[in-house]
Amino acid sequence: MSHPTPDISICIANYNGETYLSVCLDSVYAQQGSFRLEVLLHDDASTDASLTLVRSHYPDVRIIESATNVGFCISNNRMVEAARGRYLLLLNNDAKLRPDSLRTLLAYAESGHSDDVLGLPQHTLANGALVDRGYCTDPFLNPIPILSDGTHEVGVATGACLWIPRPVWNAVGGFPPWFESVAEDIFLCMAARLLGYRVAVLDGPGFDHWIGKNLGGGKVVAQRLSTTVRRRALSERNKTAVILMCYPAPALFLLLPLHALFLALEALFLRLSGDGRDKVARIYAPIPGWLWQNRAAWRAWRARLMQQRIARSHVFFAQTSWLPHKLRMLLRHGKPELR
């Protein structure tokens, strides 16, 4: 028996999300509209009762069960491969869609924006406060929250709730499986923009999210930036790979050495300001070896993207703020707390 092609495939990567997965799924199934919907969940070898919960309360969810923990990128790649929808919505398991979000996204896409990568305003589930309406980036791909109202073009839309037309996903090639987690949304949005696609965040309705629930950190707490060593390590190495894969050659030759210099100075600053040698080494020391180990992969990805490139440099960097964001954050919040 054949089934109609879904308009939207919701892809939820799950690892030990039992305590908040119901909130996520309930918000998806509460969406109203005339669209056809399918929901896929990739369980990344959870050790809690996530799968029991989904199988007993959400029988329509298509489950992909992994025997081993493979990370966020491979989880989403597997779901997209199995999905049948014209549009993909990658949704974190600790995120909650606000009412009418899917109808609004689909209506906007079908009104002449079918090739746009889209996001929604992000709010924190802790108290509903606005976190961002997308991001611009500095030259080293540190995301800078945009808070202005209205639908607008952005450099990056957060991967916690990311709408991707299937042709765009196919053109980019999905997420690099060797990223594991973190900055995969930066890669996809930067690569899409390089290929001439628009990335935008709608004015609403939005979604609520437990920021940093899965990997910890990545947020300001009591006016101080708090993050974990693991998140910071993944972020720095993966952003470096995005620069290597996506930056046009003139910018790459100029900015990559500056990026390496600033990372070295940052490591020295953190070490001298009291963070233990082990913490600093775990963040920065593995980057060169990791890039060398994966050199064939990122070189091939870069070659493929550059062959398809449409955006000229001034368009590609239109959403770039040239003041290093970490300097701005240091002046505003002081040295980040590494846990």
Secondary structure, DSSP 8 states (H G I E B T S, - for coil): ------SEEEEEEESS-HHHHHHHHHHHHT--SS--EEEEEEE-S-SSSHHHHHHHH-TTSEEEE-SS---HHHHHHHHHHH---SEEEEEETTEEE-TTHHHHHHHHHTTT-TT-EEE--EEETTT--EEES-EEE-TT--EEE---SS-EE-SB--TTEEEEEHHHHHHHTS--GGG-SSSHHHHHHHHHHHTT--EEE-SS--EEE-TTTTT-EEEEETTEEEE-HHHHHHHHHHHHHHHHHHS-HHHHHHHHHHHHHHHHHHHHHHHHTT--HHHHHHHHTHHHHHHHHTHHHHHHHHHHHHHH----HHHHTTTB--S-HHHHHHHHH-S-EE-
